[in-house]
Amino acid sequence: MSFNSNSDSIGRPSRSAQSGTGRANIASGMTAGAQVFDYEGCLARLGGDRELFDEILDIFLEDAPPLLSQASTSLARGDSAALERATHTLKGLSANFAAAAAVTAAYAVELHARDHRLDSAAICFPQLEAEVHRLEVALRNFRQQHP
């Protein structure tokens, strides 16, 4: 199940999108307007191992906030190499959940850092912060609804 509150698994508008409510579906980890992560796809890649999924979720929730902070500090200091490492790791953590928006945002900053284009990385960085935060919230909500 992809976590997209505005369409079903084959791209048709969901009932909430059709009705215009656009509310978050906390039980599935969806937020209004965009896919956050793909639980069923992730679980399938893990061989159906829910315990392993929970471990990966714990790792994300523990590691993502300090990595985002490291990335921010690296950007402020002009340290391209450290920024590249932090965003590369964030990209990998997000990819575990097929969180396309977070992966894309992390990759954009990572590429700019690799090319030493910190001005471009700074432009992309707020999107990375927003997407990582959105994923974090969706994963926390998912955990609360699916203990």
Disulfide bonds with the S-S distance in Angstrom:
none
